[in-house]
Amino acid sequence: MSSGSSLIDAARRGDADAVRAHLHEATQRDTRGWTALMHASARNFAECVKALIPYERGLADPQKITALMIAADNGHTEVVRLLAKEESRLQNSDGWTALMHASYRGFDECAELLLDEAGMQTTRRKDGMAPGSTALMVAARFSRPECVDLLRDREKGFVDSEGHDALWYAENKGVNPNVKTSEVYRDPRVLKLLEGTKDVHSDGGMGGVESGPAQTNIEADPIDPVPILPPQCQDDRNDSIPARPNEPRKQGRDAPVDDSRLRMLQETLSKKNQEIDQLKAVNTSLRADIDERDEYIRILEDTLRENEKRHNELTDEFSALKEGSTALEDHIGQLQQRLANTEEDRRLARNEASEARARAEQLQRENAERQNVLDATKRELENSRRQLRETGEERSRVATQLSQSEESCRGLVDEVTGLQKQVEEGKNEQKKNAALIDSPKAQLAKTTEDLKKELADQKTRIFILENENTLLKNGSLIPAAIQGDLNTLRRHLDQAGQKDSSGMTALMHAASRGQTEVVRLLRPLEARLQDGRGRTALMHAVGGGHEECVGLLLLEQDIVNGEYEFPEDIATKSYEEADGERKVVYEKIVSLLEKKSQLPGLPKNLSEYHLTAVLGKGTFGVVYAGHGNGRNVAVKVVSLGRHNDEERRLLRREAEIFPSLDHPNILRCLGTGENDIDDTYVIVTDLCCGDLRGEMNRRKKANSSYSDQEVWRVIREVADALTYLHEKRHVHRDLKPANILLSSDGRCVLGGFEVARTLGDSSRMKTTAGTPLYMAPEIHREEDYDKSVDVWALGVVAHELCTGELPFSTVPAILERGPPAIENRDGGLVDLIFRMLSKNPERRPTAREVLEEAEREDDTTPDTRAFPSLPESMKQHYSLKTSFKGRPNTFKAVDSMNKPCTIEIVPRPEGPSLLNSPTELKDLRHQNVLEYSCVTDDGKGRVFIVTAWHPSTLQDAMARRLGNGEIKQYLRQLALGLEYLHGKGIVLRSICPKSVLLSDDGECILGGLDCASFISDAPCKSVGEPLRRPPEMQQGSTAYGPSADIWALGLLAYELCTGKLPFTTEEQVARMDAPPPEERDQDLVTLVLRMLEKNPERRPTAQEVVRTLRRR
């Protein structure tokens, strides 16, 4: 019969998966007032009970019966064990507890779990027992000797409201649970156990009532036990607890009156004494409550004072904010005034254009008039020529008149000459007029074009000002970049890559304004993005004439804008148009952009990256900016050509150590390779914002010092990295500010592993390496040294952070003098630095001791980093509490039931991923697979993942050497998880120590399912660290199968056995060039090597791994 609730129906069936799927119906009840937890408890479905406890614990039906009472009444020991901590010491409407129900039924195992309820008494008469009855009395009356034995010492001396104790009930109202009869049953086992709990007369009488033979009936109340379960939910058990009719009480033999009265008085006195003791206990309890309430009142008063103080502070903050708002309104008014001025400029430009058009029309009219004069002159010249011809014809006829006409002729010739000059002048004038006409036309065209361009620029500036005003009001990454606020920037780095309505990023805004430090911070996150017109941050820096920003953004110089212009083209055009000081600036920028670096080639296995610019040069190679796989990277190229074989071996050490390191405070290696053509080896890493040396120099120039907490933070993060290195038996040997890089979120990241070395069996070394002023005295003395030299170098860095100067300026000072005093600093900080700078290596603390001390100090400082905003659909269900150190996108949170969980923010996957199928991901249920309760896409390129709370990882367990048994146990648990996933058609694709979580009881749990995909998805992009990818992926395969997970599990097993990866280069992975683990069981070594087979088809399945480990 259906209850109307899917959750209750599932609980009645014992379907735990269905119960978990319908937990949103928790607290619903059926027609009898029963919850799903009560039904599951009645039927002994422990798995369902586990799932329902957090949601329905403490709920009761209309008779105030709880799930614990139901389980105790049915003798379900396992369910009672689960509920005892959640629902103990509750009473039903008759005052009965779960312990009384267990005692009533004789379930001593359940009673033993409920001893916390011993001493509680009923409130109403039930089953012939007066109010005030205890569980011992119930057990004594209903002949439950095991429960009597369990309770007699805990409830000895208790009496009910009528003065009867457990022995009285056993002797006068005993019931045989196996036989239905109205006769009193005295169980000898119960009576024997209760002997000594009260004085008994020699004749067997009790308290003035004479005991007759066992067959004698004594007046007994009718027994009417109220069943806890409804008829359809009760177990099939044969209750034979007798129910007897009322019978008249039979009188015993009369005892002497005086003795009887004396005994009654003694009993009365005993009762009164007990009542007095109880009242004293109550009085003591009340006094304790009063003292507790007084303390609570005092705390409330203190809290009130603190709240008043906080109110005053908030009032001051509000006033400050109000003043800031007024300043912002003034700024908005200025912007509006600038906008009005811009409108006035546009009006004046329109007037100038109208005047230019009028002038052009006037010039055209003047030209027409000159043309008319020229035509008239031409006509006059023609007339003169015609007259000249007529004169020539008449010359023969009027020869006689020639002499007379000579003078006229000369005059005519002079006139013709004058006319010719006039014609020439007319032609010249015509040319001048034509030039005058053409000039206004060109000028007019140019003026119109300039006006259009100026108008477009004005509109752009107005739009940017309006957009900037809106952003300043809202507050985010972009306005922080505009204002150069580095602290706010670091709190909003999760918004990196977002654009405003014009398509500009925060980096573009910073570049256009010359915010050098902002550009340095945002360059790794937003470089090579383009706005709506195709312009990059470099182009904005060129347009603004900011030379330093241009130098930081050279990695974008190969990108063209929407008009197919390179940054160099834009700079050249700006140089031609500029004058004065601006021309000098653009000359430098053009020169900077014209310097084309000769970029080296990359090995074939790193062909997905391409180099874009030179970032810097070091002792061991050149560092380039690069781009590939959707991210900006740093590419270090080390030339091997000028070194001998031994030097080549030393230079390759970084490539051997680097890829095996995995720590949030160590620079992440994305790939390595060798280029035989150029004779170089290449390391690809994350691109950082800068290094500690540059930051220290900038602060020193700005006369700004590091605070104590900032120094503690640097010490903690670097010591965390050193602890990880030293536990892997690596020594850095060149720790200095230039090798401490700064990530975009402000973390210190350790790099510069060129001279790092792995300790041998002696744990000491002798070769000299490092930077002299950061090297420990024992290195300068050419003595043997160990990993403590890294602690010395950290002490030097910390001293320099505190004082702004190196503690030792020469090598003799390092050998002979102590460190100079540090003034106006925290005493604990100074003491730690001086211990790290101890000349005696044995007196220096270890890196772990430094880390622990720094964590104690650093934990006192609250995390000021702002939490990201959750999507609207998650805000009502989850709230963020704390962040993980070193894991900027992972947070501890609590759900609506105040249950802890983990929220991780990851980019939306581009290719096949299980994140694209959140329903299947959330349906996964296995004890060795991480439980995903929520997967939400915020629509901004981010996915919010909510998982169960497991703060410890397998990487934490690997800090010590693990035994063979522990390794096998871990492998078996992980193989069980893989067997479950592969059975679901899912391949994990990435397994590493930090993605394997540990439960509270040490059980391994597979995490990292955000990288997983379905086996049917192909092709799939390679994920995870390069050295953890199987050989088939190294050779170009794009199809992940279950055998790829087995290879990754074998690699993890190898690391558990040896503490390190078997490979240092991707070429070794492809060749499967790995030595077998040493000093381990042969069967374990054999299994590991089988999982690391180069041929995927020869690797065992997850099921075979489980079966092999079970046999062993």
Secondary structure by P-SEA (a helix, b strand, c coil): cccccaaaaaaaaccaaaaaaacccccccccccccaaaaaaaacaaaaaaaaccccccccccccccaaaaaaaacaaaaaaaaccccccccccccccaaaaaaaacaaaaaaacccccccccccccccccccccaaaaaaaaccaaaaaacccccccccccccccaaaaacccccccccccccccccaaaaaaacccccccccccccccccccccccccccbbbbbbcccccccccccccccccccccccccccccaaaaaaaaaaaaaaaaaaaaaaaaaaaaaaaaaaaaaaaaaaaaaaaaaaaaaaaaaaaaaaaaaaaaaaaaaaaaaaaaaaaaaaaaaaaaaaaaaaaaaaaaaaaaaaaaaaaaaaaaaaaaaaaaaaaaaaaaaaccccccccccaaaaaaaaaaaaaaaaaaaaaaaaaaaaaaaaaaaaaaaaaaaaaaaaaaaaaaaaaaaaaaaaaaaaaaccaaaaaaaccaaaaaaccccccccccccccaaaaaaaacaaaaaaaaccccccccccccccaaaaaaaaccaaaaaaccccccccccccccaaaaaaaaaaaccaaaaaaaaaaaaaaacccbbbbbccccccccccccccccccbbbbbbccccbbbbbbbbbcccccaaaaaaaacccccccccccccccccccccccccccbbbbbbccccccaaaaaaaaaaacccccaaaaaaaaaaaaaaaaaaaaacccccccccccccccccbbbbbcccccbbbbccccccccccccccccccccccccccccaaaaaaaaaaaaaaaccccccccccccccccccccccccaaaaaaaaaaacccccccccaaaaaaaaaaaaaaccccccccccccccccccccccccccccccccccccccbbbbbbbbcccccccccccaaaaaacccccbbbbcccccccccbbbbbbccccccccccccccccaaaaaaaaaaaaaaaaaaaaacccccccccccccccccbbbbbcccccccccccccccccccccccccccccccccccaaaaaaaaaaaaaaaaccccccccaaaaaaccccccccccaaaaaaaaaaacccccccccaaaaaaaaaac
